[in-house]
Amino acid sequence: MLLDQTLVLSDAQAVTATAPSTNSVDQLAAGNAYGALWFICNVDVDFATLTSLTISIETADASNFSSPVTLASTGAIAAASLLAGENVAMFRLPPGCKRYIRAKYTVTGDNATAGKVTAFLTDAAPIDGFK
């Protein structure tokens, strides 16, 4: 699968505390202008110390996400499932997307001492998941 860099939200991003994705997507600049997209998130490096991680997709009208709206969330993913090579989120973006989209990683329990994710948007429908 070819990956469009303008649709990458996190590229092996270390998630050691609650934080947004390193990047956000401006759907107009990316040429996707509110098209149907899939959100995919894979673990690159095993997580350690935290209890669980929740991955959400946020959308906003402004690039600074001053008033973000949560579109979807994975719910709490136990640390035991946050292993390198695992696909931990894969869902189609629901209606209601505004111009900007980003991921948000919410850590529960102690801050993570290790753990990295790659997350992106794609218009390709997954068959058996993306890894």
Residue frames relative to the residue before (quaternion, step in Angstrom):
aa qw qx qy qz dx dy dz
M 1.0000 0.0000 0.0000 0.0000 0.00 0.00 0.00
L 0.3371 -0.7090 0.5836 0.2075 3.56 -1.02 0.83
L 0.2083 -0.7836 0.5780 0.0924 3.55 -0.97 0.89
D 0.3310 -0.7375 0.5626 0.1733 3.55 -0.80 1.08
Q 0.4188 -0.7432 0.4631 0.2405 3.61 -0.48 1.17
T 0.6248 0.5428 -0.3561 0.4337 3.62 1.09 -0.53
L 0.7017 0.4338 -0.2627 0.5004 3.60 1.27 -0.22
V 0.4904 0.6401 -0.4394 0.3958 3.59 1.28 0.26
L 0.2473 -0.7823 0.5604 0.1131 3.57 -0.74 1.12
S 0.7817 0.0175 0.0194 0.6231 3.58 1.06 -0.81
D 0.0996 -0.7872 0.6078 0.0326 3.56 -0.87 0.99
A 0.7777 -0.2557 0.1002 0.5654 3.56 0.01 1.36
Q 0.1842 0.8138 -0.5203 0.1822 3.55 0.99 0.94
A 0.3851 -0.6931 0.5618 0.2362 3.56 -0.90 0.96
V 0.0870 -0.7762 0.6240 0.0235 3.56 -0.86 1.01
T 0.0739 0.8218 -0.5567 0.0958 3.55 -0.12 1.30
A 0.7611 0.1037 -0.0774 0.6356 3.58 1.34 -0.17
T 0.6749 -0.4650 0.3631 0.4432 3.57 -1.26 0.23
A 0.2177 0.7733 -0.5572 0.2099 3.58 -0.76 1.09
P 0.4947 -0.6142 0.5055 0.3500 3.58 -1.25 0.31
S 0.6463 -0.4795 0.4057 0.4335 3.55 -1.29 0.16
T 0.6266 -0.5529 0.4007 0.3756 3.54 -1.20 0.58
N 0.7920 0.2142 -0.0871 0.5650 3.57 1.01 -0.87
S 0.1722 -0.7213 0.6509 0.1625 3.50 -1.36 0.28
V 0.3734 -0.7169 0.5446 0.2235 3.53 -1.27 0.38
D 0.2121 -0.7107 0.6592 0.1241 3.51 -0.98 0.97
Q 0.3600 -0.7858 0.4575 0.2086 3.55 -0.22 1.26
L 0.6385 0.5165 -0.3476 0.4525 3.60 1.03 -0.60
A 0.6796 0.4771 -0.2894 0.4762 3.60 0.94 -0.87
A 0.6747 0.4943 -0.2919 0.4640 3.59 1.08 -0.71
G 0.4874 -0.6921 0.4172 0.3307 3.56 1.25 -0.12
N 0.5787 0.6072 -0.3731 0.3964 3.56 1.21 0.27
A 0.0631 -0.8779 0.4743 0.0176 3.56 1.35 -0.08
Y 0.7959 -0.3623 0.1691 0.4546 3.50 0.32 1.32
G 0.3413 0.7417 -0.5035 0.2827 3.57 1.11 0.61
A 0.6226 -0.5393 0.4099 0.3918 3.57 -1.29 0.27
L 0.0108 0.8148 -0.5761 0.0645 3.55 -0.66 1.14
W 0.3291 -0.6943 0.6048 0.2092 3.54 -1.33 0.47
F 0.2502 -0.7218 0.6232 0.1676 3.56 -1.18 0.67
I 0.0411 -0.7892 0.6120 -0.0288 3.55 -0.87 1.06
C 0.0247 0.7912 -0.6107 0.0192 3.60 -0.98 0.83
N 0.0696 -0.7949 0.6025 -0.0136 3.54 -0.81 1.11
V 0.4137 -0.6767 0.5488 0.2639 3.57 -1.19 0.62
D 0.2496 -0.7809 0.5607 0.1162 3.58 -0.87 1.02
V 0.7791 0.0970 -0.0229 0.6189 3.57 1.08 -0.81
D 0.5751 -0.6081 0.4262 0.3432 3.59 -0.93 0.94
F 0.3744 -0.6993 0.5636 0.2305 3.56 -1.13 0.74
A 0.0674 -0.7875 0.6119 0.0283 3.55 -1.17 0.64
T 0.8076 0.3210 -0.2749 0.4113 3.53 -1.30 0.63
L 0.6823 0.4869 -0.3166 0.4440 3.64 0.77 -0.89
T 0.5133 -0.6187 0.4935 0.3318 3.58 -1.30 0.32
S 0.7792 -0.1733 0.1417 0.5855 3.55 0.92 -0.96
L 0.2648 -0.7324 0.6073 0.1572 3.52 -1.37 0.26
T 0.1375 -0.7542 0.6371 0.0795 3.55 -1.03 0.87
I 0.1578 -0.7828 0.5985 0.0643 3.55 -0.88 0.99
S 0.0451 -0.8069 0.5884 -0.0259 3.55 -0.72 1.13
I 0.2902 -0.6964 0.6197 0.2164 3.52 -1.32 0.37
E 0.1051 -0.7929 0.5995 0.0270 3.53 -0.84 1.07
T 0.1214 -0.7718 0.6209 0.0644 3.53 -1.20 0.59
A 0.0091 0.7987 -0.6004 0.0375 3.56 -1.16 0.59
D 0.5254 -0.6130 0.4898 0.3291 3.53 -1.31 0.35
A 0.7536 0.3425 -0.1793 0.5317 3.58 1.15 -0.66
S 0.5676 -0.6387 0.4101 0.3189 3.58 -1.04 0.78
N 0.6625 0.4942 -0.3150 0.4666 3.61 1.17 -0.41
F 0.3632 -0.7688 0.4589 0.2578 3.59 1.32 0.08
S 0.1441 0.8274 -0.5261 0.1335 3.57 0.97 0.89
S 0.7816 0.1240 -0.0767 0.6065 3.60 1.18 -0.53
P 0.0015 -0.8477 0.5304 -0.0070 3.60 0.51 1.14
V 0.2053 -0.7301 0.6395 0.1260 3.52 -1.26 0.61
T 0.3378 -0.7315 0.5535 0.2109 3.58 -0.86 0.94
L 0.2775 -0.7838 0.5411 0.1255 3.56 -0.72 1.14
A 0.7860 -0.1079 0.1334 0.5939 3.56 0.97 -0.91
S 0.0977 -0.7880 0.6070 0.0337 3.53 -1.25 0.51
T 0.5011 -0.6658 0.4702 0.2907 3.55 -1.14 0.65
G 0.3880 -0.6253 0.5518 0.3924 3.56 1.05 -0.72
A 0.6879 -0.4888 0.3346 0.4193 3.58 -1.26 0.17
I 0.1573 -0.7562 0.6312 0.0710 3.57 -0.89 1.04
A 0.4219 -0.7336 0.4770 0.2372 3.58 -0.57 1.17
A 0.6234 -0.5741 0.3894 0.3607 3.55 -1.11 0.76
A 0.6193 0.5704 -0.3401 0.4189 3.60 1.04 -0.73
S 0.6940 0.4518 -0.2668 0.4930 3.60 1.22 -0.44
L 0.6122 0.5668 -0.3383 0.4354 3.58 1.27 -0.19
L 0.2570 0.7864 -0.5001 0.2557 3.53 0.62 1.26
A 0.6357 -0.5464 0.3902 0.3810 3.57 -1.11 0.71
G 0.7877 0.3028 -0.2497 0.4749 3.54 -0.95 0.94
E 0.5971 0.5820 -0.3625 0.4163 3.58 1.25 -0.25
N 0.3227 -0.6802 0.6236 0.2104 3.52 -1.14 0.77
V 0.1056 -0.8504 0.5152 0.0188 3.60 -0.43 1.20
A 0.7862 0.1071 -0.0962 0.6010 3.57 1.26 -0.11
M 0.1759 0.7531 -0.6179 0.1417 3.51 -0.97 0.91
F 0.3422 0.7286 -0.5396 0.2468 3.57 -0.40 1.19
R 0.5290 -0.6132 0.4860 0.3285 3.51 -1.23 0.52
L 0.4894 -0.6476 0.4871 0.3224 3.56 -0.96 0.82
P 0.3980 -0.7333 0.4990 0.2343 3.57 -0.81 0.97
P 0.6535 -0.4642 0.3864 0.4563 3.60 -1.23 0.13
G 0.6495 0.5321 -0.3817 0.3864 3.54 -1.18 0.51
C 0.4045 0.7109 -0.4852 0.3092 3.59 1.23 0.15
K 0.2685 -0.7182 0.6214 0.1611 3.49 -1.06 0.87
R 0.7872 -0.3576 0.2098 0.4566 3.57 -1.22 -0.13
Y 0.7956 0.2689 -0.1283 0.5274 3.62 0.89 -0.92
I 0.0954 -0.7822 0.6155 0.0164 3.55 -1.11 0.81
R 0.0921 0.7656 -0.6347 0.0510 3.57 -1.11 0.76
A 0.4266 -0.6407 0.5587 0.3088 3.53 -1.35 0.17
K 0.1266 -0.7512 0.6375 0.1150 3.54 -1.27 0.39
Y 0.1990 -0.7767 0.5932 0.0721 3.53 -0.93 1.02
T 0.0848 -0.8076 0.5835 0.0067 3.56 -0.60 1.16
V 0.2279 -0.7866 0.5673 0.0865 3.54 -0.58 1.24
T 0.1384 -0.7654 0.6245 0.0715 3.56 -1.01 0.90
G 0.7309 0.3168 -0.2873 0.5318 3.55 -0.98 0.88
D 0.7759 -0.2676 0.2293 0.5232 3.56 -1.13 -0.60
N 0.5837 -0.5476 0.4505 0.3956 3.56 -1.20 0.46
A 0.5285 -0.6420 0.4581 0.3143 3.56 -1.08 0.75
T 0.3105 -0.7318 0.5746 0.1948 3.57 -1.09 0.73
A 0.7706 0.0702 -0.0587 0.6307 3.57 1.32 -0.20
G 0.4626 0.6663 -0.5158 0.2756 3.53 -1.28 0.45
K 0.0493 0.7863 -0.6119 0.0702 3.54 -0.88 1.02
V 0.1140 -0.7911 0.5989 0.0492 3.54 -1.16 0.72
T 0.1847 -0.7054 0.6653 0.1605 3.48 -1.37 0.39
A 0.0150 0.7987 -0.5985 0.0602 3.55 -0.79 1.07
F 0.0651 0.8051 -0.5836 0.0833 3.55 -1.00 0.81
L 0.3801 -0.6655 0.5864 0.2624 3.51 -1.39 0.18
T 0.0133 0.7922 -0.6098 0.0212 3.55 -1.09 0.68
D 0.3753 -0.7075 0.5405 0.2578 3.57 -1.16 0.49
A 0.5335 0.6115 -0.4079 0.4183 3.59 1.30 0.03
A 0.3927 -0.7170 0.5266 0.2335 3.56 -0.74 1.03
P 0.4138 -0.7259 0.4855 0.2571 3.61 -0.75 0.99
I 0.3166 -0.7325 0.5700 0.1959 3.56 -1.07 0.74
D 0.8064 0.0032 0.0312 0.5905 3.60 0.67 -1.11
G 0.6877 -0.4241 0.2832 0.5168 3.57 1.14 0.45
F 0.3359 -0.7165 0.5747 0.2087 3.54 -1.26 0.42
K 0.0634 0.7805 -0.6197 0.0524 3.55 -0.87 0.96
